[in-house]
């Protein structure tokens, strides 16, 4: 407001000074005109004196030639005086006009210099500088938050993938344990004399049986130890129930002992965990693979063979099938937790963080826009002619000093020099009527602007609650600066253009989270299919083992018992 008043006073004072200069110049021309008349009179007097002398010298000629000579003398003196007076007035007027234009240019240049200093000052550029710096900060926060969210989500998805992979491994291990027990029983039965003539018990078939047994044992060693100890690094089950079951849950273990006191073989029942029983089964399988071709029918009395034959289809199958149920249940629960993680990330990143960054960015852009309006509102106080002159004319400003006092001293010295050369004189009362009128006009204009602003403020003041709410939410869009009959309207589209990239990023993040949530929700169907396929796989393997036992048994009662068990398994598989 002080800048506007200064500009008004400066503009109002300049025409008054120019008018006073014009009046002084006219007054000086009048004085010089009077001095020129005195000169002509003096010439006439001189001519009279010459005429007197001529008449005294030659009376006859003085009667006619004296008058002509006087007239000629008066004419020459008049022409000479008029010419001298005209040259003096033209020279003074030209100097005064040039100095007056120089003073006006200096004032305009000084004003332009002040405007440039005000526009480019650190205080005027503070909001713009803060906008540039903190916009990069907002972008960095958004990018870091997105990277962190992506890392968290990727880690959680990787854990779910490992859970599903463990589910498949447990199902395959259950199948391979059953097939290993079947291969051992097949090798033992084919070594008996009553089955050696069968085509399935040929030497090539027996070699194939031992090769497949070795392949199954190698896979079981990797899977069994990898589940409990970890595949690439030392780790355990993600589900604490599985760790508890494999470590502390004791299962019945049957061990065949052939060295008793009376020389008979007995089966000893004891307890062991599924972790211990699996390792013992794999170790016994390697023994059978080595001793089977050597022992032949005597394999029946081997401890390793009996351990695999008894515990494989019973305790180990029960332990692995129970582990598969726990793993599938844990996988379903972890998928639901993954959806929860996704919702939390969506709320934190897309809603909270993105909204906060958008709001702060909007505040920064709005602050910059408001500061620009305050800076450019100075031009509303300047007359249009002054703005056009400063924009069209090339004005050189000496920037040797930036002190306001030096600029004022130079301006006053130049103005005083121009007044002295033009012969400007002060009035008797020491006051300038034009300056007083201009000052009074400035004060009246300022009072009128203040009254008009107050009236406009009262007129636009919201009355109802709805208008107040609208003013609080969207009042910033109606900010208009009016001064000297001019209006400065904000360009609100610039704010929305700056906000558009961040808003598009926020929308894209929300869309990506929505698509991810939908895709992850569909993972439960593949997990259910995997569970069903795993059950079908190990049920088929169990049916194969039971059928192999029934085909090679010599006991009728045992045959019927195995047959009933086989029918039950087929019924379960059909369901």
C-alpha positions, 0 to 999 in steps of 0.5 A: 500500500505504501508503494502504491501511495508513493507511485501515486504521489510521484505521478501526481507531482510530475504533471504539476512540476511540468506545468510550473516549468511551462508557466515559468518559461512563458513568464521568462519569454514575456520578460525577454519581450519587454527587454526587446522593446526597450532595445528598439527605443534605445535605437530610436534615441540613438538615431535621433542623436545622429540625426541632430548631428547631421542636421547641424552639419548639413541643414539642407540634407537633414530635412529629408535624409535625417528622417530616412536615416533615423527610420533606417537606424530604428529599423536596423536596431529593431531587427538586430534587437529582435534577432538577438532576443529571438536567439536567446529565447530559442536557446533557453527554451531548447535547453529547458526542454532537453533538461526537462526530458532528461529529468523526466527520463531520470525519474522514470529510470529511477522508478523502473530501477526501484520496481526491478529491485522490488521484483527481484528482491529476496523477499519477493522471491521467497515463495518461489524459492521455497516452492522450488526447493520443497517441491523437490522435497515432496517429490522425493518423499512420494518416490521414497514412500512408493519404493518403500511400499513396493519393497514391503509389498514385494517382500510379503508376496515373496513370503506367500510364494514361499508358503505355496512352494512349501505346500507343494514340496510337502505334497511331493514329499508325502508322495515320494515317501509312499513311492519309496516304501513301494519300491522297497517292498517291490524289490523284496518281493521280486527277490523271493523264489515264487515271484522271480519268474514274473516279468515285472521281476526281471533283472532290468525291472529290478535295476529300474526299481533301485534306480528310482528308489535312489532318485526318490531318496535324493529328492526326499533328502533335499525336500525334508531337510530344506523344509526344516532347515531352509533351502538357501540359508538357515531358516525354519517354518513360517508357521509356528505350529509346523515348527512345534509339530516337527520339533516336539510332537512325538509320533509312534515309531516301530523298529524291527530288532533281530538280536534278542536273547532267544534269537527271535526278531521283535518289533519295538515301538517307541516315539520320535518326531517327524523330523527324526523319522524322516531322516531315519527313513532316508538313511535306511533307504540308502542302506536298502539301495546298497544291500538289496541286490546283495541280500536278495530274499534275506532282505526280510531280516534287515532292520532298514528294510523293515523300518521303511516297510512299516513306518513309511505308510504309517507314521511318516505318512500321517506326519506329512499329511498333517503338515500339509493341512497345517501348511495349506491353512497357514497359506490361506491365512497369510493371503488374507494378511497380505490383503490387509497389508495391501489395504494398510499401504493403500491408506498410508501411501495413496490416501494419507501421504499423497493427500498430504503432499497434494495439500502442501503442494497446493499451499506452495503453489497458492502462496507463490500465486498470491505473492506474484499478485502482490508484486504485480499489483504495483503496476495497477498504481502506475498510470498507463502512460507511464507503463507504456513509456517504460515498456517502449523507451530504452532507459539506461540506469547507472547501477554504480550504487544502490543507495536510495539516498544517492538516487534522491540526491542525484534527482534533486540536483538534476531538477535544481540545475534544470530550474536554474537554467530555465530561469525558474523563480519561486513564488512569494509564499513559497508554495506551488498551487499545482503541487498542492492540488496534486497532493490533495488529489492523491489524498482524495483518490486514496480516501476514495479507494479505501472507501470503495474497498471497504464498500466492496468488502462489506458487499461481498461479505458472506451472510448465510452459513452456506455462503461462509462455507463456500467462502472458506473453501473456494474464496481463494478463487475470487481474490481480485485486486482493484486499484485506480479503476484497474483489476488484477485477476488471478489465473487459477488454471495455473494452480491446477496445471501444477497440481495435475501431475501429482494428482495423476500420480495419486490416481495411478497409485490408487489404481495400481493398488486396486488392481493388485488387490484384485489380483492377489484376492484371486490367489486363493483359488490357485491355492485351493487347486494346489491343495486339491491336486496335492491330496489327489497325488498322495492319495494315488500314491497311497493306493499304489502302495496298498495295491502293491502290498496286496498283490505280493502278500501270501496271507489270505487274512492279510490280503482281505484286510489290505483289500478293505483298506484299498476300497476305502482309499478309492472311495476317498479319492473318488470324493 
